[in-house]
Amino acid sequence: MKTIKKQISTFLAAVTLSSTAVIAGAANAQEAANLDELLNQLAQGKVAQTQQNKQREADFVARKSEQDRLLADAVNERDGQIKLSTELEAAFQQNEISLANRQEALNKRLGELKELFGVLQQVAGDTKSKFQNSVVSAQIPGREAFLDEFAQSMGSSSKLASIEEIEKIWFELQREMTESGKVTRFDREVVLADGSKQNATVTRVGNFNLVANGKYLEFISETGSVAELIRQPSGRYLNTAGDMTNASNAQVAFALDPTGGSILSLLVQAPDTQERVDQGGPVGYVILAIGLIGLLIAIERFIALFIIGNKVNRQLKSAAPSNDNPLGRVLMAKEEFKTADIETLELKLSERILKEVPHLTSRLTMIKIISVVAPLIGLLGTVTGMINTFQAITLFGTGDPKLMAGGISQALVTTVLGLVVAIPMVFISTILTTRSRGIINVLQQQSAGIVAERAEQGA
């Protein structure tokens, strides 16, 4: 085909050159001086052109046989290519049939092994993801590389797993199960909470937790590094981590996270007591200040009433009245008004008791007020927090709950703080009131006894 195309191109080039020569000859003719000379030039040009045309016709006739031969060659080559295409298509169809038959024969020979290889591929993929997140990989890195290569090779081709590969998968699974029941120590680099790196002795508790230097660690699968938790759990959990770090061939209590870190991450996110109080804002601090004042008053009243009660009890056992206790000061009225009548003595005793009552009930009203005001201030904080929440919803919508968390936290924490202060204050107020009334009742009983005794003497 290439030869035929080349010959046709040569023929077209020759025709083009001939036409160009005729035009060039006409252009090179001298300018005619008169009409006869112009006519003569035209006749000569016509003769020359006629000769050229005859020459071209002769060349074309001479080459016609060659063109026929080229055409026959092209037809033969086309027929040969069609025949080859038919043969190749038949061979392709035959190969497809043969391939299908061989694939069917392979499937029959594989039988249950095909299902086994599929399970192996699935197990390799699942085990790879498990190994990536397992804390055992902090001590034994690179286990998932083989599983990744095995899963990809089984999925991208018809390659069958070898006995060695199957045994290696079994070995890795067995090693993971074995290590999950061990508490081991190993040395490796640990990223501290401040970003610095330090070589430390890490204690691995099964495939659950990592601890070092009395603190919990986390295994970062993306980088393969071990880092100290920025926020540690509360003290009772952290103490067990210290016990585990310092233990030497002894059983110790340890706060284990069976989820491999999920529960621990939730624990460290939970705010501690100080953070919860801070969420209450200024209103929360006011409630705590009021509660502290009420607590100080309650302590002072407990001490004062305890001392007064002991003195009154001693006075009950003594016949001589003393001026250091309310009962003694009331009993002195008996000696001071020996000659007074019964009504006057009764009034004098009542006067002494009334003088002692303010000292016995001093500041108890303040405790009652605090027990009532504290929940009201908490309610004020609740309303303020809800106002902030609704303002955040108005500005930003409800798409991001974190924007509303501050207002909701203040609303809830202030209510809790108000109740935490009010409930103990109610109990304290009741106890102190009961104790002060008990002392006042003793004074009234002794006063009634003095009046009755004077009435008997007068009779």
GULUM-813548 format. One line per field, with one value per residue (C-alpha): residue in one letter; chain; x, y, z. Coordinates in steps of 0.001 Angstrom, whole numbers, plus 500000, padded with zeros to 6 digits. Each point is the difference from the previous one (the first is absolute). Layout:
BEGIN
aa (a;...)
ch (A;...)
x (X;...)
y (Y;...)
z (Z;...)
//
This chain:
BEGIN
aa (m;k;t;i;k;k;q;i;s;t;f;l;a;a;v;t;l;s;s;t;a;v;i;a;g;a;a;n;a;q;e;a;a;n;l;d;e;l;l;n;q;l;a;q;g;k;v;a;q;t;q;q;n;k;q;r;e;a;d;f;v;a;r;k;s;e;q;d;r;l;l;a;d;a;v;n;e;r;d;g;q;i;k;l;s;t;e;l;e;a;a;f;q;q;n;e;i;s;l;a;n;r;q;e;a;l;n;k;r;l;g;e;l;k;e;l;f;g;v;l;q;q;v;a;g;d;t;k;s;k;f;q;n;s;v;v;s;a;q;i;p;g;r;e;a;f;l;d;e;f;a;q;s;m;g;s;s;s;k;l;a;s;i;e;e;i;e;k;i;w;f;e;l;q;r;e;m;t;e;s;g;k;v;t;r;f;d;r;e;v;v;l;a;d;g;s;k;q;n;a;t;v;t;r;v;g;n;f;n;l;v;a;n;g;k;y;l;e;f;i;s;e;t;g;s;v;a;e;l;i;r;q;p;s;g;r;y;l;n;t;a;g;d;m;t;n;a;s;n;a;q;v;a;f;a;l;d;p;t;g;g;s;i;l;s;l;l;v;q;a;p;d;t;q;e;r;v;d;q;g;g;p;v;g;y;v;i;l;a;i;g;l;i;g;l;l;i;a;i;e;r;f;i;a;l;f;i;i;g;n;k;v;n;r;q;l;k;s;a;a;p;s;n;d;n;p;l;g;r;v;l;m;a;k;e;e;f;k;t;a;d;i;e;t;l;e;l;k;l;s;e;r;i;l;k;e;v;p;h;l;t;s;r;l;t;m;i;k;i;i;s;v;v;a;p;l;i;g;l;l;g;t;v;t;g;m;i;n;t;f;q;a;i;t;l;f;g;t;g;d;p;k;l;m;a;g;g;i;s;q;a;l;v;t;t;v;l;g;l;v;v;a;i;p;m;v;f;i;s;t;i;l;t;t;r;s;r;g;i;i;n;v;l;q;q;q;s;a;g;i;v;a;e;r;a;e;q;g;a)
ch (A;A;A;A;A;A;A;A;A;A;A;A;A;A;A;A;A;A;A;A;A;A;A;A;A;A;A;A;A;A;A;A;A;A;A;A;A;A;A;A;A;A;A;A;A;A;A;A;A;A;A;A;A;A;A;A;A;A;A;A;A;A;A;A;A;A;A;A;A;A;A;A;A;A;A;A;A;A;A;A;A;A;A;A;A;A;A;A;A;A;A;A;A;A;A;A;A;A;A;A;A;A;A;A;A;A;A;A;A;A;A;A;A;A;A;A;A;A;A;A;A;A;A;A;A;A;A;A;A;A;A;A;A;A;A;A;A;A;A;A;A;A;A;A;A;A;A;A;A;A;A;A;A;A;A;A;A;A;A;A;A;A;A;A;A;A;A;A;A;A;A;A;A;A;A;A;A;A;A;A;A;A;A;A;A;A;A;A;A;A;A;A;A;A;A;A;A;A;A;A;A;A;A;A;A;A;A;A;A;A;A;A;A;A;A;A;A;A;A;A;A;A;A;A;A;A;A;A;A;A;A;A;A;A;A;A;A;A;A;A;A;A;A;A;A;A;A;A;A;A;A;A;A;A;A;A;A;A;A;A;A;A;A;A;A;A;A;A;A;A;A;A;A;A;A;A;A;A;A;A;A;A;A;A;A;A;A;A;A;A;A;A;A;A;A;A;A;A;A;A;A;A;A;A;A;A;A;A;A;A;A;A;A;A;A;A;A;A;A;A;A;A;A;A;A;A;A;A;A;A;A;A;A;A;A;A;A;A;A;A;A;A;A;A;A;A;A;A;A;A;A;A;A;A;A;A;A;A;A;A;A;A;A;A;A;A;A;A;A;A;A;A;A;A;A;A;A;A;A;A;A;A;A;A;A;A;A;A;A;A;A;A;A;A;A;A;A;A;A;A;A;A;A;A;A;A;A;A;A;A;A;A;A;A;A;A;A;A;A;A;A;A;A;A;A;A;A;A;A;A;A;A;A;A;A;A;A;A;A;A;A;A;A;A;A;A;A;A;A;A;A;A;A;A;A;A;A;A;A)
x (500000;502830;501586;496714;499521;503576;499528;496717;501692;502840;497495;498084;503269;500945;496650;500361;503503;498750;497226;502438;502363;497209;499004;503629;500551;497042;501206;503502;498731;501060;497493;498446;500635;496826;497022;501685;502859;497557;498070;503218;500970;496617;500270;503424;498789;497012;502249;502341;497112;498545;503321;500208;496484;500790;503138;497967;497396;502737;501511;496602;499329;503464;499366;496473;501234;502081;496921;498034;502784;500034;496232;500221;502676;497822;497010;502121;501398;496476;498773;502973;499269;496323;501002;502449;497330;497574;502619;500881;496338;499464;503134;498743;496664;501737;502289;497000;498346;503243;500521;496442;500458;503284;498504;497142;502443;502036;496896;499071;503482;500087;496671;499887;503478;498578;497729;502951;502094;497111;499756;503762;499843;497202;501769;503194;498182;498167;503108;502007;497624;500002;503791;500234;497988;501308;502364;501994;501307;501741;502264;499931;499757;499650;497651;497353;502369;499919;496212;499574;502167;498228;496501;500961;501666;496995;497557;501816;500840;499136;503045;499495;501263;502969;500299;502610;497663;497109;502245;501270;496430;499229;503197;499139;496483;501316;502653;497374;497860;503014;501220;496508;500347;503407;501236;503397;502502;502104;502094;499083;499714;496978;498645;499242;497055;502223;501137;503460;501186;501439;501091;497936;499077;496469;497707;497522;496926;498850;498682;498065;502174;503504;501408;503344;501227;496649;498014;497832;501330;498372;501228;499645;499628;500456;503550;500790;500978;499090;498877;499014;496370;499765;497156;500216;496955;498988;502219;498585;500706;503375;501102;499532;502264;502695;499562;500330;503182;501622;498792;502591;498691;496985;496278;498674;496613;499926;497300;499801;498311;498615;499107;503641;499753;496412;498832;503273;499601;496535;501291;502731;497501;497703;500601;501239;498464;501920;499052;496343;500063;501665;497172;497613;501640;499622;496614;501537;502762;497427;498084;503175;500941;496577;500266;503423;498611;497119;502427;502175;496926;498810;503374;500054;496439;500757;502978;498163;496889;502137;501882;496796;498267;502843;499922;496222;500357;502609;497722;497179;502223;501155;497929;501883;499110;502907;500163;501853;496892;496401;498425;502174;499091;496301;500289;501655;496659;498710;502585;499745;496218;499439;497325;498175;496565;499357;498890;502988;502396;498385;500412;503619;500755;498319;502071;503242;498968;499161;503446;501626;497926;501713;503412;498810;498270;502589;500707;497715;497723;502947;500459;496321;500282;502997;498108;497237;502116;502512;497528;498544;503448;500442;496740;501347;503057;497731;498013;503190;501488;496844;500011;503572;498968;497098;502210;502486;497156;498778;503450;501340;497006;499901;502562;502872;499049;503379;498907;497149;502013;501239;496544;498546;502909;499483;496264;500443;503047;498581;496828;502088;502174;496936;498530;503353;500162;496291;499445;502760;499019;496442;501248;502500;497374;497613;502654;501143;496440;499117;503059;499366;496328;501079;502062;497154;497609;502361;499975;496207;499658;502324;498217;496618;501485;501170;496569;498319;502386;499349;496260;500262;501989;497386;497217)
y (500000;502411;499358;500731;503256;501050;499379;501942;502926;499976;500051;502963;501900;499487;501334;503046;500731;499811;502505;502289;499863;501005;502945;501030;499843;502211;502455;500138;500884;503349;502769;500173;503178;499678;497764;497733;499331;499316;497565;498245;499645;498568;497435;498932;499708;497911;497653;499691;499380;497388;498213;500076;498633;497171;499271;499913;497725;497678;499971;499295;497123;498643;500084;498599;496431;500892;501497;496828;497962;502210;499674;496224;499959;502161;497701;496937;501600;500953;496443;498679;502321;498980;496362;500631;501889;497109;497537;502159;500417;496264;499452;502557;498268;496668;501421;501352;496590;498355;502561;499515;496229;500252;502467;497592;497150;502126;500824;496317;499067;502785;499017;501176;501469;502926;500858;499586;502468;502487;499688;500408;503215;501354;498974;501649;503274;499977;498994;502764;502694;498376;499881;503639;501097;497391;501178;496809;501673;502534;497152;497894;502409;499124;497043;501465;500410;496281;499855;503009;498447;496657;501509;502047;497067;497765;502620;501277;496640;496335;499220;497241;500285;497855;497846;502388;503002;498159;498968;503561;501352;497356;500893;503730;499289;497646;502502;502736;497753;498966;503560;501149;497930;501336;502983;500866;502810;501330;503091;502408;503698;501786;503414;501945;502356;503061;498677;498826;496428;497723;496378;498289;496549;499377;497491;498323;498455;497416;501704;502539;502739;501450;501770;501603;502224;499623;501397;498544;499904;499659;498231;502162;497556;502645;500824;496860;502112;499772;503250;501018;501032;503776;499651;497189;498385;500815;499229;496611;498660;501715;498490;496511;500943;500994;496728;498066;501886;499364;496395;497257;496439;500823;500297;503543;501554;501657;501989;498017;501299;496922;502079;500767;503732;501039;500191;501608;502735;500745;500114;502505;502221;500130;503228;499745;501751;503224;500184;499385;502819;502264;499254;501658;503369;502982;498803;496695;501768;502150;496880;498361;503160;500095;496309;500552;502792;497772;497182;502273;501249;496421;498900;502932;499235;496294;500796;502679;497882;496981;501970;501568;496627;498447;502895;499687;496262;500661;502618;497477;497777;502887;501604;503319;502218;501240;503142;498302;498318;501028;497621;501292;503592;499084;498123;503050;501797;497640;501282;503605;500152;497888;502324;500622;498551;497196;502214;502307;497042;498452;503235;500343;496434;500595;503142;498068;497334;502611;501511;496637;499136;502472;498605;496418;500697;502452;499772;496993;502185;500752;496275;499686;502961;498419;496722;501917;502473;497467;498151;503356;501181;496652;500646;503422;498301;497540;502800;501861;496874;499322;503588;499507;496733;501555;502867;497494;498195;503313;500901;496635;497645;496494;498415;499961;498927;501190;503601;499398;497914;502989;501369;496576;499191;503222;499354;496521;500549;503022;498061;497137;502320;501717;496665;498781;503040;500112;496344;499810;503437;498764;497039;502139;502623;497326;498408;503318;501195;496749;500231;503633;499238;497114;502340;502544;497223;499099;503634;500124;496709;501142;503358;498271;497797;503076;501600;496780;499670;503619;499373;496950;501982;502791;497527)
z (500000;500801;496529;498206;501883;499131;496222;499880;501727;497383;497112;501417;500486;496339;498768;502174;498669;496368;500589;501695;497012;497599;502106;500406;496211;499360;502530;498530;496448;498675;499848;496470;497926;497843;499450;497448;502336;502849;497797;499042;503658;500816;497222;501152;503596;498917;498105;502975;502362;497647;499947;503783;500345;497617;501954;503241;498443;498841;503486;501540;497600;500689;503726;499831;500125;503012;501730;499257;501539;503098;500288;499766;502701;502289;499467;500759;503140;501152;499457;501966;502943;499987;500044;502858;501949;499576;501200;503021;500928;499825;502124;502547;500328;500340;502707;501899;499929;501092;502781;501292;499975;501866;502524;500604;500419;502436;502028;500164;501138;502559;501493;503635;499687;498035;502889;502338;498003;500048;503762;500270;498006;502179;503215;498791;499347;503338;501925;498341;501290;503457;500133;498955;503049;502452;502738;499432;496820;502236;501125;496790;497041;496300;500396;497708;497009;499155;500381;497710;497286;500370;499720;496939;498234;500624;498777;496895;498421;500021;502109;502538;503555;500895;503103;501393;499628;501656;502887;500382;500258;502611;501871;500097;501250;502652;501087;500341;502213;502068;500509;500995;503195;501021;501977;498555;500198;497136;499302;497243;499208;501504;498976;503183;500474;499421;496593;501039;499476;502643;500183;502672;501243;498761;501706;497653;501600;497462;496884;502055;501515;500096;503076;500773;502830;501736;497052;497267;496435;496603;496876;496860;497112;497261;501110;501992;503019;503680;501628;503499;500380;500219;502484;502501;501668;503560;502965;500937;496502;499755;503308;498566;497093;502491;501873;496738;499077;503370;500416;499912;499688;502155;499469;499988;499279;496584;498202;496752;496863;498202;496924;499236;500722;499204;503612;501060;497370;501371;503569;499193;498195;503025;501973;503569;503001;499510;496330;500807;502551;497428;497585;502430;499408;502368;501249;501062;501907;501813;501052;501294;501928;501644;500814;501565;502160;501107;500780;502174;501883;500481;501381;502413;501156;500426;502214;502002;500624;500848;502659;501356;500095;502002;502470;500391;500636;502686;501539;500196;502112;502271;502786;499912;497014;497809;497920;497068;498495;499179;502492;502820;499195;500009;503316;501614;499788;502708;502464;498883;500484;503089;501422;496719;499416;497534;497122;500354;500141;496950;498072;501071;498906;496645;499602;500643;497478;497364;500476;499340;496891;497579;500889;499521;496641;498687;496202;499540;497880;497718;499340;499105;497639;498284;499572;498214;498013;498611;497709;498906;498918;498239;498173;499013;498514;498189;498399;499054;498432;497987;498757;498759;498379;498119;498877;498570;498224;498566;498657;498850;499850;501430;497678;502498;503556;501335;499531;502445;502468;502010;500738;500757;502328;501943;500170;501425;502216;501822;500809;501342;502066;501439;501058;501341;502266;500937;500950;502674;501301;500587;502036;501901;500779;501284;502226;501486;500564;501746;502223;500960;500712;502202;502148;500131;501064;502845;501117;499872;501882;502759;500180;500319;502747;501960;499739;501127;502928;501104;499719;502252;502567;499979;500528)
//
